[in-house]
């Protein structure tokens, strides 16, 4: 998988850091550089269910390409949303629908992806893919 | 008698593993499940390596050994819990034990209009079965609220709820607050009003010697895995009178006396409620856990883990932004300390702690009504057990201070 330049830069940066605390700090720095969904736009319709945190996502097409914005009250979830933005934004929606979230593993953040009922990332990623499918008209 | 913590820690192989990129594991999620000593692991392994067979049936050597070990586990546990083998029903844990009371006793002994008293402090396992039964039978559920100022049950409402009630279901020690309820008073007052009492002792049995006979409850529900035993096993302690009044809610093999195509008759005693192939290795492991604890001074265990909780609560409540839940000024209670920071999300905080090697719990702890009473949806929770040290508690507090300094 070839990742967008900004995401590849993030993956490369994470590859040199082995301490999980430093990884989280780095995640927050990247999160700060990505547009988030402000709390004023959070509503029931864009809420992601199955998260311990409050998490919301909104997706749209621009010139036929997929873009998402995400917001969460937990910083780590917000950070993972920001990284996901780097992975999916600007791609054709059909590609987003088929994407595997391996970038999180490549960044050493797999611990945040433990498939438990309290983990929101997979729910968020699935929601983004569902939105991508619906935007292609194939929902 | 004090605890030899170095010796105790050496009994638990998992405590020497590293996590989070080579950091020492500091396991502080004991209210969810405790770690297992080598003797428990060995007991189960030995059973599978040497004696594995189904119980109560075949006449071959392995079947005899398996039956002997399984029933001997019942004896060991009955002795540990201050009762007899005829009063100990194996279940998968506390949840199944409570369900057994709901569907085995209450369903056949309560009628529309009878009241069951529960409290706002209950785990979901002691709320949901009663709601389902209420839907089916039309029984009334009376809820005793918690006073969030004192972190205690409102005993005036409790007393007022008793007339006309047939069953009182109370958690011995809260899995969220670490607060111990006045169980003796609850039992005696309930009995005075003619109500039976079910005590959820999941969080109490690990650090307090439960003596079923002197406690005088009608039912006590216990999980093995919260007291050094394996998962998937627990027990319901029930008085002989209550067992006589119970009907099986699971049926099949191993619980019958005779079966014809028209009608079946049931075994008597605990076996009547243990349908199917039982949890043999798990029961053996559970008994090994009780044997392990029996070599320790349980008063010292209680004092040790409660002391760690009191120390932790007292230290972290001075950290800016931290609110501690539960009364940790009293020596009664468990090793649980729940808290929240006012700006760091509970889930973030738990992950930051995990990155430092500290295993703690986040969430509603299966007690949403209790959290509602405090106006929160989740808490962070640390819970100590007999192998935790003051140095671990101090390291936890230091790492929490570091996280708050860095991210708040």
Contacts between the chains, C-beta under 8 A, distances in Angstrom:
chain1	res1	chain2	res2	distance
A	18	B	21	5.6
A	19	B	21	6.1
A	19	B	355	7.7
A	20	B	20	5.3
A	20	B	21	6.0
A	20	B	354	7.6
A	20	B	355	3.7
A	21	B	352	6.8
A	21	B	355	4.6
A	21	B	356	6.8
A	23	B	355	7.8
A	24	B	351	7.0
A	24	B	352	6.6
A	24	B	355	6.4
A	25	B	406	8.0
A	52	B	346	7.3
A	52	B	347	4.7
A	52	B	362	6.6
A	52	B	363	6.1
A	52	B	378	6.5
A	53	B	345	5.9
A	53	B	347	5.3
A	73	B	345	5.7
A	74	B	345	3.9
A	74	B	347	4.7
A	74	B	348	5.0
A	75	B	344	7.9
A	75	B	345	6.6
A	75	B	348	4.9
A	75	B	407	7.3
A	76	B	347	6.9
A	76	B	348	5.2
A	76	B	351	5.5
A	77	B	347	7.2
A	111	B	351	7.7
A	111	B	354	7.1
A	112	B	351	6.6
A	118	B	347	7.3
A	118	B	362	7.2
A	118	B	363	6.0
